[in-house]
Amino acid sequence: MAKGTVDFFNDTGGYGFIETEDADEDVFFHMEDVGGPDLEEGTELEFDIEQAPKGPRATNVKRLDE
């Protein structure tokens, strides 16, 4: 699994991007992939990366502070 931190989060849209050294660009995520309360910028995460049509997307997202 990859690790990274929330670089941007749009609470209205329920999506954001994760900064990680495991991908060439920031990885998109949607709150449907996370569950629980909204994330904040700087939150550390663990996740899998899948290639989606618009670029890398995080799946199986877990907060590291749980």
C-alpha positions, -999 to 999 in steps of 0.1 A, spaced: 0 0 0 10 36 -7 13 63 19 7 100 16 -9 131 30 -41 150 20 -28 179 -1 -62 193 -10 -98 186 1 -131 200 -11 -156 194 16 -185 206 -6 -177 181 -34 -164 154 -10 -132 149 -30 -95 158 -28 -60 149 -37 -32 130 -19 4 139 -22 26 108 -23 60 97 -34 44 65 -48 30 83 -79 42 108 -104 12 131 -97 -12 138 -69 -37 109 -64 -75 117 -66 -98 104 -39 -135 107 -31 -150 104 4 -170 73 -8 -136 56 -8 -128 67 27 -159 67 49 -161 84 83 -157 122 89 -143 145 63 -105 146 59 -84 177 66 -53 188 47 -22 172 62 -41 140 73 -18 109 67 -34 81 47 -26 46 35 -42 35 2 -40 15 -30 -36 33 -63 -56 24 -94 -53 39 -128 -85 57 -137 -94 74 -170 -85 109 -156 -53 97 -137 -44 79 -105 -72 73 -80 -69 61 -44 -89 31 -33 -91 12 1 -82 45 18 -74 43 55 -65 70 80 -32 63 97 -44 79 129 -71 53 135 
